Amino acid sequence: MNKDVSNIFTATADNKVVVVETNLKAFVEKLRLIEPKIKSYDIYYREFKKADSVEYKNDKGKTYNLQKMKF
């Protein structure tokens, strides 16, 4: 594993990983390709400072579990 990687961000939906990234900004950009109405990078930056997991529910009721894993 690369020693420069300190975090991994994942998004899961329906028990499947749909997005993985080591950079939060890139993570939000990739997630936005799947869910265009997600919150901004700044919101998730603040959310992940408080907790290691965040839940996002879209208009159709689909739930995404967003998680930050620290190394």
C-alpha positions as CSV (number, residue, x, y, z in Angstrom):
1,M,0.0,0.0,0.0
2,N,1.2,3.5,-0.8
3,K,2.4,5.2,2.4
4,D,1.1,8.6,1.2
5,V,-2.5,7.3,1.3
6,S,-4.0,8.2,4.7
7,N,-7.7,7.8,3.8
8,I,-10.0,5.8,1.6
9,F,-13.5,6.9,0.8
10,T,-16.1,4.4,-0.2
11,A,-19.8,4.7,-1.3
12,T,-21.9,1.6,-1.1
13,A,-25.5,1.0,-2.3
14,D,-27.4,-2.2,-2.2
15,N,-24.5,-3.9,-0.5
16,K,-22.2,-3.1,-3.4
17,V,-19.3,-0.6,-3.6
18,V,-20.1,1.9,-6.3
19,V,-17.2,4.5,-5.7
20,V,-13.8,4.2,-4.1
21,E,-11.3,7.0,-4.0
22,T,-8.4,8.2,-1.8
23,N,-9.1,11.9,-2.2
24,L,-12.3,13.4,-0.9
25,K,-12.7,15.9,-3.8
26,A,-12.3,13.2,-6.4
27,F,-14.6,11.0,-4.4
28,V,-17.4,13.6,-4.5
29,E,-16.8,14.2,-8.2
30,K,-17.1,10.5,-9.0
31,L,-20.2,10.1,-6.8
32,R,-21.8,13.1,-8.6
33,L,-21.6,11.2,-11.9
34,I,-23.9,8.6,-10.3
35,E,-26.0,11.0,-8.2
36,P,-26.0,14.5,-9.6
37,K,-27.9,16.0,-6.7
38,I,-25.4,15.1,-3.9
39,K,-24.2,17.8,-1.6
40,S,-21.0,19.8,-2.3
41,Y,-17.5,18.9,-1.4
42,D,-17.4,21.4,1.4
43,I,-20.4,19.8,3.1
44,Y,-18.9,16.3,3.0
45,Y,-15.5,17.7,4.2
46,R,-17.3,19.0,7.3
47,E,-19.4,15.9,7.7
48,F,-16.3,13.6,7.6
49,K,-14.6,15.7,10.2
50,K,-17.4,14.8,12.6
51,A,-18.0,11.2,11.7
52,D,-16.5,8.3,9.6
53,S,-19.7,7.5,7.9
54,V,-22.5,9.5,6.3
55,E,-25.8,8.4,4.7
56,Y,-27.2,9.9,1.5
57,K,-30.7,9.2,0.3
58,N,-31.7,10.3,-3.2
59,D,-35.2,11.4,-4.4
60,K,-36.1,7.8,-5.3
61,G,-35.3,6.5,-1.9
62,K,-32.0,4.8,-2.8
63,T,-29.6,5.0,0.1
64,Y,-25.8,5.4,-0.2
65,N,-23.5,4.7,2.7
66,L,-20.5,6.9,2.5
67,Q,-17.5,5.9,4.6
68,K,-14.1,7.2,5.4
69,M,-11.4,4.7,6.4
70,K,-8.3,6.1,8.1
71,F,-4.9,4.5,7.9
